[in-house]
Amino acid sequence: MRPPADPSLPLHGIRVLDLTIVLAGPFASQILADLGAEVIRVESLQRPDVNTRGQVQVPKAMLAYGPWGAGYPNRDPGERPWERSGAFNLSSRNKLSMTLDWTRPHGMEIFRRLVGCSDVLIDNNAAGTLEKLGITWEQLSPLNPRLVWVAMPGYGASGPYKYHKSYGANVEALVGHTGLRGYTDSDATSTYPVYHADAAAASTAAFAALAALWHRRRSGRGQFIDLSQAECMVHHLSQAVMDYSLNGRSQSTVGNRHAWMAPHDIVPCAGEDRWLAIAVDGDAEWARLCHVVERDDLVDDARFATLPARRRNQDALHDELSTWSRQHTPIEAMRRLQAAGVRCGALHTAAEVLEDEQLAHRGFFEPVDVPSAGMYPFPAAQVQLSETPIHIRRPAPRLGEDNDYLYREVLGVSDEEYAELVSEEHIGTTYVGLRKEAGAPT
């Protein structure tokens, strides 16, 4: 059965082969899927993608460990944990799933047929992974001269780091991002990885795919896009790079402080572990802040009267502001300061983000009924278009959920070949190892 589609969306009619893993690649293809593209996850029944779908079998001991157990609804992986993983369901909405073992000749033949009728191929595997299977630009381009291939390994498709393996935390460290995060009295061992590299590379990859599709519309030709996740991150460190280039100064951790703003800090609020972020740029804004906290005397205080003075005395500044902020909740403090034109924001917990009135007003979280997990709120698309509003049209696909549509309707596979592909264990909805272990049918 043909999956639901919205002809009004900008990328309706564009077919994307999704060979992505973990987060950076799946997030990139998710953006294209949200915009209406038909995104096909090509998955193997023989080799479960535990980095993306999650563990196939989850030991009970792992459920008690925070990061593992928290990935499943009610910390319950269920009988098919690869369809209950929170990370997979988040990054794979609006996509389709097709099973195929392309390491065998018949599977590779099917894959090549898919390439022939697709517009975009996107992968973020380590460089060399697809090469070993004979999947290269030189091999695929003749099959479909209009194909756009977005390859986004950690360090790009050339250079001495080409074949280096990576996760977001490794990329962030190598480009200097990790070295700038943290507090002045700590070293890199206490810096928590934020995986900013994944989101940065994903949005860049989606943009690059759209640019190449526009070029194809004018020229009729596809192209290979060589995207380095590391290089995407360097652009997010421009101030530090320019500081060294111009001044020979290598920046280090500054905690919550800023190169020229003061106060630029996190101050405690009423309640347990409640905080407010404040960022003040200039004397006029500083004066407004002083008025709100009923400390107009601080405006002319020699310690804080000028920006250089405030920067020299930031610890004392923190103590003065904390006396006021501790009397208010983060939301109360934010409302009072924002009303006076002072830039600040309450530090929300995850629960508060889900209930935030601004996000609720904009309909940012959409309820999605995941067949294997239940009804949960999901972050909506990152952007809304006035003429073609974007919504979550379907939850993340179950393994092999769209085999029938993709094999029969898209590729035109006959009943005889379909039965052959089933017998060869290309087509199915349960991983081969588990199926044989349980004696279950495909």
C-alpha positions as CSV (number, residue, x, y, z in Angstrom):
1,M,0.0,0.0,0.0
2,R,1.3,3.4,-0.9
3,P,2.3,5.4,2.3
4,P,0.6,8.7,3.0
5,A,2.1,11.7,1.1
6,D,1.3,15.3,0.9
7,P,1.4,16.7,-2.7
8,S,1.5,20.2,-1.4
9,L,4.9,19.9,0.3
10,P,7.9,21.4,-1.4
11,L,9.8,18.2,-2.0
12,H,6.9,16.0,-3.0
13,G,8.0,13.8,-5.9
14,I,11.7,13.7,-4.8
15,R,12.9,10.2,-3.8
16,V,15.8,9.9,-1.3
17,L,17.8,6.7,-0.6
18,D,18.7,6.9,3.1
19,L,21.8,4.9,4.0
20,T,22.5,6.9,7.1
21,I,23.4,5.9,10.6
22,V,23.4,7.2,14.2
23,L,22.2,10.9,14.2
24,A,23.9,13.3,11.8
25,G,22.7,11.4,8.7
26,P,19.3,10.4,9.9
27,F,18.6,14.0,11.0
28,A,19.6,15.3,7.6
29,S,17.3,12.9,5.8
30,Q,14.6,13.6,8.3
31,I,14.6,17.3,7.2
32,L,14.1,16.2,3.6
33,A,11.3,13.8,4.7
34,D,9.6,16.6,6.7
35,L,9.7,18.7,3.5
36,G,7.8,16.0,1.6
37,A,10.5,13.9,0.0
38,E,9.9,10.1,-0.1
39,V,12.8,9.0,2.1
40,I,13.6,5.3,1.9
41,R,15.7,3.7,4.7
42,V,17.5,0.8,3.1
43,E,18.0,-1.7,6.0
44,S,19.6,-5.2,6.3
45,L,17.9,-8.1,8.0
46,Q,21.3,-9.8,8.4
47,R,23.2,-6.9,10.1
48,P,21.0,-4.9,12.6
49,D,21.9,-1.2,12.7
50,V,22.2,-0.9,16.5
51,N,23.7,2.6,16.2
52,T,20.5,3.9,14.7
53,R,17.6,1.6,15.6
54,G,19.1,0.6,19.0
55,Q,19.9,-2.8,20.5
56,V,18.2,-5.8,19.1
57,Q,18.3,-7.5,22.5
58,V,18.5,-5.4,25.7
59,P,19.9,-7.1,28.8
60,K,17.9,-6.2,32.0
61,A,21.1,-4.9,33.5
62,M,21.4,-2.3,30.8
63,L,17.8,-1.0,31.6
64,A,18.9,0.1,35.0
65,Y,21.7,2.2,33.5
66,G,20.3,5.7,32.8
67,P,21.2,6.3,29.2
68,W,20.2,2.9,28.0
69,G,16.9,2.5,29.9
70,A,15.8,6.0,29.2
71,G,15.8,5.3,25.5
72,Y,12.6,3.2,25.7
73,P,9.1,4.1,26.8
74,N,8.8,3.3,30.5
75,R,12.2,1.8,30.3
76,D,10.7,-1.2,28.6
77,P,12.3,-2.3,25.3
78,G,9.5,-4.7,24.5
79,E,9.7,-7.7,22.2
80,R,11.0,-5.5,19.3
81,P,13.2,-2.9,20.9
82,W,14.5,-1.7,17.5
83,E,11.1,-0.2,16.9
84,R,10.7,1.3,20.4
85,S,14.0,3.3,20.5
86,G,13.4,6.9,21.3
87,A,16.3,8.1,19.2
88,F,15.2,6.2,16.1
89,N,11.6,7.2,16.4
90,L,12.7,10.8,16.7
91,S,15.0,10.9,13.6
92,S,13.0,8.6,11.3
93,R,9.5,10.0,11.2
94,N,7.9,10.5,7.8
95,K,10.3,7.9,6.3
96,L,9.8,4.5,4.7
97,S,11.7,1.2,5.5
98,M,12.8,-1.3,3.0
99,T,14.9,-4.4,3.8
100,L,17.7,-5.6,1.4
101,D,21.0,-7.4,1.7
102,W,23.1,-5.6,-0.8
103,T,26.3,-7.6,0.1
104,R,24.9,-10.3,-2.3
105,P,24.5,-10.1,-6.0
106,H,20.7,-10.1,-6.1
107,G,20.6,-7.5,-3.4
108,M,23.1,-5.3,-5.2
109,E,21.1,-5.6,-8.4
110,I,18.0,-4.4,-6.5
111,F,20.0,-1.5,-5.0
112,R,21.2,-0.4,-8.4
113,R,17.6,-0.4,-9.7
114,L,16.8,1.8,-6.7
115,V,19.5,4.2,-7.6
116,G,18.2,4.4,-11.1
117,C,14.8,5.7,-10.0
118,S,15.9,8.0,-7.1
119,D,16.9,11.6,-6.9
120,V,19.2,11.8,-3.9
121,L,21.4,9.3,-2.0
122,I,22.6,10.4,1.4
123,D,25.0,8.6,3.7
124,N,27.2,9.4,6.7
125,N,29.1,6.1,6.9
126,A,32.8,6.3,7.5
127,A,34.7,6.8,4.2
128,G,35.5,3.5,2.7
129,T,32.5,1.6,4.0
130,L,30.5,1.8,0.8
131,E,33.7,1.6,-1.3
132,K,34.2,-1.9,0.0
133,L,30.9,-2.9,-1.5
134,G,31.7,-1.3,-4.9
135,I,29.3,1.6,-4.2
136,T,31.2,4.6,-5.5
137,W,30.3,7.8,-7.5
138,E,32.0,6.4,-10.6
139,Q,29.8,3.2,-10.3
140,L,26.5,4.9,-9.6
141,S,26.6,8.1,-11.7
142,P,26.3,6.2,-15.0
143,L,23.2,4.4,-13.7
144,N,21.5,7.7,-13.1
145,P,23.3,10.9,-14.3
146,R,20.7,13.0,-12.4
147,L,21.6,11.4,-9.1
148,V,22.7,13.7,-6.2
149,W,24.8,11.9,-3.7
150,V,25.4,13.6,-0.3
151,A,28.4,11.9,1.4
152,M,29.0,13.2,4.9
153,P,31.7,11.2,6.7
154,G,33.4,12.7,9.7
155,Y,36.3,14.3,7.9
156,G,35.3,14.3,4.2
157,A,36.1,12.2,1.2
158,S,39.8,13.2,0.9
159,G,42.8,14.1,3.0
160,P,44.9,12.3,5.6
161,Y,41.9,11.9,7.9
162,K,39.6,10.5,5.2
163,Y,39.4,7.0,6.7
164,H,39.3,8.0,10.4
165,K,36.3,6.8,12.2
166,S,34.3,9.3,14.3
167,Y,31.3,10.2,16.4
168,G,30.1,13.7,17.1
169,A,32.2,13.9,20.3
170,N,35.4,13.1,18.4
171,V,34.7,15.6,15.7
172,E,33.9,18.3,18.3
173,A,37.2,17.6,20.1
174,L,39.3,17.7,17.0
175,V,38.0,21.0,15.7
176,G,38.5,22.7,19.1
177,H,34.8,22.9,20.1
178,T,35.3,20.8,23.3
179,G,38.3,22.8,24.3
180,L,36.2,26.0,24.5
181,R,33.4,24.5,26.6
182,G,33.5,24.1,30.4
183,Y,34.5,26.2,33.4
184,T,37.7,28.1,34.0
185,D,38.6,25.9,37.0
186,S,38.1,22.6,35.2
187,D,39.8,20.6,32.4
188,A,38.5,18.8,29.4
189,T,37.7,15.6,31.4
190,S,34.6,17.4,32.9
191,T,33.3,18.6,29.6
192,Y,30.1,16.9,28.6
193,P,29.7,16.0,24.9
194,V,26.7,17.9,23.3
195,Y,26.9,16.3,19.8
196,H,26.5,19.7,18.2
197,A,28.4,18.4,15.2
198,D,25.5,16.1,14.3
199,A,22.9,18.8,14.0
200,A,25.4,21.2,12.3
201,A,26.3,18.6,9.7
202,A,22.7,17.5,9.2
203,S,21.3,21.0,8.4
204,T,24.2,21.7,6.1
205,A,23.7,18.4,4.3
206,A,20.0,19.1,3.7
207,F,20.8,22.5,2.4
208,A,23.5,21.1,0.1
209,A,21.0,18.5,-1.3
210,L,18.5,21.2,-2.1
211,A,21.2,23.3,-3.8
212,A,22.3,20.4,-5.9
213,L,18.6,19.6,-6.9
214,W,18.2,23.3,-8.0
215,H,21.4,23.0,-10.0
216,R,20.1,19.8,-11.6
217,R,16.9,21.6,-12.5
218,R,18.9,24.0,-14.6
219,S,21.6,21.7,-15.9
220,G,19.9,18.3,-16.0
221,R,23.0,16.8,-14.2
222,G,23.4,15.4,-10.7
223,Q,26.6,15.7,-8.6
224,F,28.6,14.3,-5.8
225,I,28.6,16.4,-2.6
226,D,31.7,15.9,-0.4
227,L,30.6,17.1,3.1
228,S,32.9,17.0,6.1
229,Q,31.2,17.0,9.4
230,A,34.3,18.5,11.0
231,E,34.4,21.4,8.6
232,C,30.8,22.2,9.4
233,M,31.8,22.6,13.0
234,V,34.7,24.9,12.4
235,H,32.3,27.6,11.2
236,H,30.7,27.5,14.6
237,L,34.0,28.6,16.1
238,S,34.6,31.6,14.0
239,Q,35.3,34.0,16.8
240,A,38.0,31.8,18.4
241,V,39.6,31.2,15.0
242,M,39.6,34.9,14.2
243,D,41.0,35.8,17.6
244,Y,44.0,33.6,17.0
245,S,44.4,34.7,13.4
246,L,44.4,38.4,14.4
247,N,45.9,38.4,17.9
248,G,47.8,35.1,18.2
249,R,45.6,34.4,21.3
250,S,44.3,30.8,21.8
251,Q,41.0,30.9,23.6
252,S,40.2,28.5,26.5
253,T,37.3,27.7,28.7
254,V,35.3,30.7,30.0
255,G,32.4,29.0,31.7
256,N,29.3,31.2,31.5
257,R,31.3,34.4,30.8
258,H,31.6,36.2,27.5
259,A,34.3,38.0,25.6
260,W,32.7,41.4,25.9
261,M,29.3,41.2,27.6
262,A,29.0,41.6,31.4
263,P,27.0,40.4,33.2
264,H,26.9,37.3,31.1
265,D,26.1,34.6,33.6
266,I,23.9,32.0,35.1
267,V,22.4,33.0,38.5
268,P,20.5,31.0,41.0
269,C,16.8,31.4,41.5
270,A,14.2,30.3,44.1
271,G,13.8,26.6,44.4
272,E,16.2,23.7,44.2
273,D,18.6,23.8,41.3
274,R,16.7,26.6,39.5
275,W,18.6,29.1,37.3
276,L,18.4,32.1,35.1
277,A,20.7,33.0,32.2
278,I,21.5,36.7,31.7
279,A,23.3,38.4,28.9
280,V,23.7,42.2,29.1
281,D,25.3,44.2,26.2
282,G,26.1,47.8,27.0
283,D,25.6,50.3,29.8
284,A,22.0,51.2,28.9
285,E,20.9,47.6,29.3
286,W,22.9,47.3,32.5
287,A,21.1,50.4,33.9
288,R,17.7,48.8,33.1
289,L,18.7,45.6,34.9
290,C,19.8,47.5,38.0
291,H,16.4,49.3,38.1
292,V,14.5,46.0,37.9
293,V,16.5,44.5,40.7
294,E,16.0,47.7,42.7
295,R,19.7,48.4,42.9
296,D,20.0,51.7,41.0
297,D,23.1,52.4,43.2
298,L,25.0,49.7,41.2
299,V,24.9,51.8,38.0
300,D,27.4,54.3,39.4
301,D,29.3,51.8,41.6
302,A,32.9,52.0,40.6
303,R,33.1,48.2,40.3
304,F,30.4,48.1,37.7
305,A,30.0,51.6,36.2
306,T,31.7,50.6,32.9
307,L,31.9,47.4,30.8
308,P,35.7,46.9,31.5
309,A,35.0,47.4,35.2
310,R,32.1,44.9,35.2
311,R,34.3,42.4,33.4
312,R,37.0,42.8,36.0
313,N,34.6,42.2,38.8
314,Q,32.3,39.5,37.5
315,D,32.4,37.4,40.7
316,A,31.2,40.4,42.8
317,L,28.6,41.1,40.1
318,H,27.4,37.5,40.3
319,D,26.9,37.8,44.0
320,E,24.9,41.1,43.8
321,L,22.5,39.7,41.1
322,S,22.1,36.4,42.9
323,T,20.7,38.2,46.0
324,W,17.8,39.4,43.9
325,S,17.4,36.3,41.7
326,R,17.1,33.9,44.6
327,Q,13.9,35.7,45.6
328,H,12.1,34.7,42.3
329,T,11.5,31.6,40.2
330,P,13.3,31.5,36.9
331,I,10.1,32.4,35.0
332,E,9.2,35.3,37.3
333,A,12.7,36.7,37.0
334,M,12.7,36.3,33.2
335,R,9.4,38.1,32.8
336,R,10.4,41.1,34.9
337,L,13.8,41.5,33.2
338,Q,12.4,40.9,29.7
339,A,9.7,43.5,30.3
340,A,12.5,46.0,30.8
341,G,14.4,44.9,27.7
342,V,17.0,42.9,29.5
343,R,18.0,39.7,27.6
344,C,17.6,36.6,29.8
345,G,16.1,33.2,29.8
346,A,14.9,30.7,32.4
347,L,16.8,27.4,32.4
348,H,14.1,24.9,31.7
349,T,14.1,21.2,32.7
350,A,13.1,18.7,30.1
351,A,9.6,18.6,31.6
352,E,9.3,22.4,31.4
353,V,10.4,22.5,27.8
354,L,7.5,20.1,27.0
355,E,5.1,22.4,28.8
356,D,6.5,25.8,27.7
357,E,3.8,28.2,26.7
358,Q,5.7,29.6,23.8
359,L,6.3,26.2,22.2
360,A,2.7,25.3,23.0
361,H,1.4,28.4,21.3
362,R,3.4,27.6,18.1
363,G,2.4,23.9,18.2
364,F,6.0,22.8,18.3
365,F,5.3,19.4,19.8
366,E,3.0,17.2,17.8
367,P,1.4,14.1,19.3
368,V,2.4,11.0,17.3
369,D,1.0,7.5,17.8
370,V,3.9,5.1,17.4
371,P,2.4,1.6,16.8
372,S,5.0,-0.2,18.9
373,A,5.4,2.5,21.6
374,G,2.2,4.5,22.1
375,M,1.3,8.2,21.9
376,Y,4.1,10.7,22.6
377,P,4.9,14.3,21.8
378,F,7.5,14.8,19.1
379,P,9.4,18.0,18.1
380,A,7.9,19.3,14.9
381,A,9.7,20.6,11.9
382,Q,12.4,23.2,12.5
383,V,10.7,25.7,10.2
384,Q,7.1,26.5,9.1
385,L,6.2,27.6,5.6
386,S,3.1,29.7,5.3
387,E,1.8,28.1,2.1
388,T,2.9,24.5,2.8
389,P,2.8,23.9,6.5
390,I,4.9,20.9,7.6
391,H,3.6,18.2,10.0
392,I,4.6,14.7,11.1
393,R,2.6,12.6,8.6
394,R,3.6,9.2,9.9
395,P,5.7,7.7,12.7
396,A,9.1,6.1,12.1
397,P,8.7,3.0,10.0
398,R,8.7,-0.5,11.5
399,L,11.4,-2.7,10.0
400,G,10.5,-3.6,6.4
401,E,7.1,-1.9,6.8
402,D,7.1,-0.6,3.2
403,N,8.6,-3.6,1.4
404,D,5.5,-4.4,-0.5
405,Y,5.0,-0.8,-1.8
406,L,8.7,-0.3,-2.7
407,Y,9.4,-3.6,-4.3
408,R,6.1,-4.0,-6.2
409,E,5.1,-0.5,-7.0
410,V,8.3,1.5,-7.2
411,L,10.6,-1.2,-8.6
412,G,7.9,-3.3,-10.4
413,V,9.2,-6.6,-9.0
414,S,7.0,-9.5,-10.1
415,D,5.3,-11.9,-7.7
416,E,7.9,-14.6,-8.6
417,E,10.9,-12.4,-7.9
418,Y,9.3,-11.1,-4.7
419,A,8.9,-14.6,-3.5
420,E,12.5,-15.3,-4.4
421,L,13.7,-12.3,-2.5
422,V,11.7,-13.4,0.5
423,S,13.3,-16.9,0.3
424,E,16.7,-15.3,0.0
425,E,16.0,-13.3,3.2
426,H,16.2,-9.9,1.6
427,I,12.6,-9.1,2.4
428,G,11.2,-9.5,5.9
429,T,10.2,-7.7,9.1
430,T,12.4,-9.4,11.7
431,Y,16.1,-9.8,11.8
432,V,17.3,-13.1,10.5
433,G,19.2,-14.1,13.6
434,L,16.2,-13.5,15.9
435,R,13.8,-15.2,13.5
436,K,15.9,-18.4,13.2
437,E,16.4,-18.4,17.0
438,A,12.7,-18.1,17.7
439,G,11.6,-20.3,14.8
440,A,9.3,-17.5,13.7
441,P,8.2,-16.8,10.1
442,T,9.5,-13.8,8.2
